[in-house]
Amino acid sequence: MVITADSKEVVISGISDTGETVGIVTSTPQIVLIAKEYVRHDVWSRILINEMGERKFNQLCRQNELMSFLIRNQ
């Protein structure tokens, strides 16, 4: 989970398979930027999937060499 209220500070957290939670609050500019880009990616990919439909999106991910590379090499 990533939460950003502005461009100065973010909260990044996660929950393990056992239910343990871990999180950080940071104002380190580089981490804030990465967190914001992560949120942007989630938003634009959801919009794209909603517009194209999940079947066409998955087909694009399989057939497009760059998309396929990006997904496999996370």
CNS distance restraints for C-alpha pairs under 8 A (distance, minus, plus):
assign (resid   1 and name CA) (resid  12 and name CA) 5.77 0.50 0.50
assign (resid   1 and name CA) (resid  13 and name CA) 5.15 0.50 0.50
assign (resid   1 and name CA) (resid  14 and name CA) 5.92 0.50 0.50
assign (resid   2 and name CA) (resid  10 and name CA) 7.15 0.50 0.50
assign (resid   2 and name CA) (resid  11 and name CA) 5.81 0.50 0.50
assign (resid   2 and name CA) (resid  12 and name CA) 4.57 0.50 0.50
assign (resid   2 and name CA) (resid  13 and name CA) 6.47 0.50 0.50
assign (resid   2 and name CA) (resid  35 and name CA) 6.56 0.50 0.50
assign (resid   2 and name CA) (resid  39 and name CA) 7.16 0.50 0.50
assign (resid   3 and name CA) (resid  10 and name CA) 5.69 0.50 0.50
assign (resid   3 and name CA) (resid  11 and name CA) 5.11 0.50 0.50
assign (resid   3 and name CA) (resid  12 and name CA) 6.44 0.50 0.50
assign (resid   4 and name CA) (resid   9 and name CA) 6.48 0.50 0.50
assign (resid   4 and name CA) (resid  10 and name CA) 4.60 0.50 0.50
assign (resid   4 and name CA) (resid  11 and name CA) 6.52 0.50 0.50
assign (resid   4 and name CA) (resid  32 and name CA) 7.94 0.50 0.50
assign (resid   4 and name CA) (resid  35 and name CA) 7.59 0.50 0.50
assign (resid   4 and name CA) (resid  36 and name CA) 6.97 0.50 0.50
assign (resid   5 and name CA) (resid   9 and name CA) 7.20 0.50 0.50
assign (resid   5 and name CA) (resid  10 and name CA) 7.08 0.50 0.50
assign (resid   6 and name CA) (resid  10 and name CA) 7.83 0.50 0.50
assign (resid   7 and name CA) (resid  32 and name CA) 6.76 0.50 0.50
assign (resid   7 and name CA) (resid  33 and name CA) 7.66 0.50 0.50
assign (resid   7 and name CA) (resid  36 and name CA) 7.92 0.50 0.50
assign (resid   8 and name CA) (resid  27 and name CA) 5.59 0.50 0.50
assign (resid   8 and name CA) (resid  28 and name CA) 7.94 0.50 0.50
assign (resid   8 and name CA) (resid  29 and name CA) 7.00 0.50 0.50
assign (resid   8 and name CA) (resid  32 and name CA) 6.72 0.50 0.50
assign (resid   9 and name CA) (resid  25 and name CA) 7.12 0.50 0.50
assign (resid   9 and name CA) (resid  26 and name CA) 5.61 0.50 0.50
assign (resid   9 and name CA) (resid  27 and name CA) 4.32 0.50 0.50
assign (resid   9 and name CA) (resid  28 and name CA) 7.50 0.50 0.50
assign (resid   9 and name CA) (resid  32 and name CA) 6.15 0.50 0.50
assign (resid  10 and name CA) (resid  25 and name CA) 5.75 0.50 0.50
assign (resid  10 and name CA) (resid  26 and name CA) 5.66 0.50 0.50
assign (resid  10 and name CA) (resid  27 and name CA) 6.59 0.50 0.50
assign (resid  10 and name CA) (resid  32 and name CA) 5.86 0.50 0.50
assign (resid  10 and name CA) (resid  35 and name CA) 7.16 0.50 0.50
assign (resid  11 and name CA) (resid  23 and name CA) 7.02 0.50 0.50
assign (resid  11 and name CA) (resid  24 and name CA) 5.71 0.50 0.50
assign (resid  11 and name CA) (resid  25 and name CA) 4.50 0.50 0.50
assign (resid  11 and name CA) (resid  26 and name CA) 6.66 0.50 0.50
assign (resid  12 and name CA) (resid  23 and name CA) 5.47 0.50 0.50
assign (resid  12 and name CA) (resid  24 and name CA) 5.42 0.50 0.50
assign (resid  12 and name CA) (resid  25 and name CA) 6.57 0.50 0.50
assign (resid  12 and name CA) (resid  35 and name CA) 7.76 0.50 0.50
assign (resid  13 and name CA) (resid  21 and name CA) 7.10 0.50 0.50
assign (resid  13 and name CA) (resid  22 and name CA) 5.56 0.50 0.50
assign (resid  13 and name CA) (resid  23 and name CA) 3.89 0.50 0.50
assign (resid  13 and name CA) (resid  24 and name CA) 6.37 0.50 0.50
assign (resid  14 and name CA) (resid  21 and name CA) 5.69 0.50 0.50
assign (resid  14 and name CA) (resid  22 and name CA) 5.52 0.50 0.50
assign (resid  14 and name CA) (resid  23 and name CA) 6.32 0.50 0.50
assign (resid  15 and name CA) (resid  19 and name CA) 5.66 0.50 0.50
assign (resid  15 and name CA) (resid  20 and name CA) 5.56 0.50 0.50
assign (resid  15 and name CA) (resid  21 and name CA) 4.48 0.50 0.50
assign (resid  15 and name CA) (resid  22 and name CA) 6.55 0.50 0.50
assign (resid  16 and name CA) (resid  20 and name CA) 5.27 0.50 0.50
assign (resid  16 and name CA) (resid  21 and name CA) 6.43 0.50 0.50
assign (resid  26 and name CA) (resid  31 and name CA) 7.39 0.50 0.50
assign (resid  26 and name CA) (resid  32 and name CA) 7.32 0.50 0.50
assign (resid  27 and name CA) (resid  31 and name CA) 7.51 0.50 0.50
assign (resid  27 and name CA) (resid  32 and name CA) 6.45 0.50 0.50
assign (resid  28 and name CA) (resid  32 and name CA) 6.15 0.50 0.50
assign (resid  29 and name CA) (resid  33 and name CA) 6.13 0.50 0.50
assign (resid  30 and name CA) (resid  34 and name CA) 6.31 0.50 0.50
assign (resid  31 and name CA) (resid  35 and name CA) 6.10 0.50 0.50
assign (resid  32 and name CA) (resid  36 and name CA) 6.16 0.50 0.50
assign (resid  33 and name CA) (resid  37 and name CA) 6.21 0.50 0.50
assign (resid  34 and name CA) (resid  38 and name CA) 6.18 0.50 0.50
assign (resid  35 and name CA) (resid  39 and name CA) 6.40 0.50 0.50
assign (resid  36 and name CA) (resid  40 and name CA) 6.21 0.50 0.50
assign (resid  37 and name CA) (resid  41 and name CA) 6.04 0.50 0.50
assign (resid  38 and name CA) (resid  42 and name CA) 6.37 0.50 0.50
assign (resid  39 and name CA) (resid  43 and name CA) 6.29 0.50 0.50
assign (resid  40 and name CA) (resid  44 and name CA) 6.14 0.50 0.50
assign (resid  41 and name CA) (resid  45 and name CA) 5.93 0.50 0.50
assign (resid  42 and name CA) (resid  46 and name CA) 6.15 0.50 0.50
assign (resid  43 and name CA) (resid  47 and name CA) 6.31 0.50 0.50
assign (resid  44 and name CA) (resid  48 and name CA) 6.10 0.50 0.50
assign (resid  45 and name CA) (resid  49 and name CA) 6.10 0.50 0.50
assign (resid  46 and name CA) (resid  50 and name CA) 6.05 0.50 0.50
assign (resid  47 and name CA) (resid  51 and name CA) 6.17 0.50 0.50
assign (resid  48 and name CA) (resid  52 and name CA) 6.01 0.50 0.50
assign (resid  48 and name CA) (resid  53 and name CA) 7.97 0.50 0.50
assign (resid  48 and name CA) (resid  57 and name CA) 7.80 0.50 0.50
assign (resid  49 and name CA) (resid  53 and name CA) 5.22 0.50 0.50
assign (resid  49 and name CA) (resid  54 and name CA) 5.48 0.50 0.50
assign (resid  49 and name CA) (resid  57 and name CA) 5.95 0.50 0.50
assign (resid  50 and name CA) (resid  54 and name CA) 7.18 0.50 0.50
assign (resid  52 and name CA) (resid  56 and name CA) 5.95 0.50 0.50
assign (resid  52 and name CA) (resid  57 and name CA) 6.17 0.50 0.50
assign (resid  53 and name CA) (resid  57 and name CA) 6.23 0.50 0.50
assign (resid  54 and name CA) (resid  58 and name CA) 6.06 0.50 0.50
assign (resid  55 and name CA) (resid  59 and name CA) 6.21 0.50 0.50
assign (resid  56 and name CA) (resid  60 and name CA) 6.13 0.50 0.50
assign (resid  57 and name CA) (resid  61 and name CA) 6.25 0.50 0.50
assign (resid  58 and name CA) (resid  62 and name CA) 6.31 0.50 0.50
assign (resid  59 and name CA) (resid  63 and name CA) 6.05 0.50 0.50
assign (resid  60 and name CA) (resid  64 and name CA) 5.55 0.50 0.50
assign (resid  60 and name CA) (resid  67 and name CA) 7.44 0.50 0.50
assign (resid  61 and name CA) (resid  65 and name CA) 7.95 0.50 0.50
assign (resid  61 and name CA) (resid  67 and name CA) 5.20 0.50 0.50
assign (resid  61 and name CA) (resid  68 and name CA) 5.19 0.50 0.50
assign (resid  61 and name CA) (resid  71 and name CA) 7.66 0.50 0.50
assign (resid  62 and name CA) (resid  67 and name CA) 7.47 0.50 0.50
assign (resid  62 and name CA) (resid  68 and name CA) 5.56 0.50 0.50
assign (resid  63 and name CA) (resid  68 and name CA) 7.07 0.50 0.50
assign (resid  64 and name CA) (resid  68 and name CA) 5.96 0.50 0.50
assign (resid  65 and name CA) (resid  69 and name CA) 6.12 0.50 0.50
assign (resid  66 and name CA) (resid  70 and name CA) 6.16 0.50 0.50
assign (resid  67 and name CA) (resid  71 and name CA) 6.21 0.50 0.50
assign (resid  68 and name CA) (resid  72 and name CA) 6.20 0.50 0.50
assign (resid  69 and name CA) (resid  73 and name CA) 6.03 0.50 0.50
assign (resid  70 and name CA) (resid  74 and name CA) 6.39 0.50 0.50
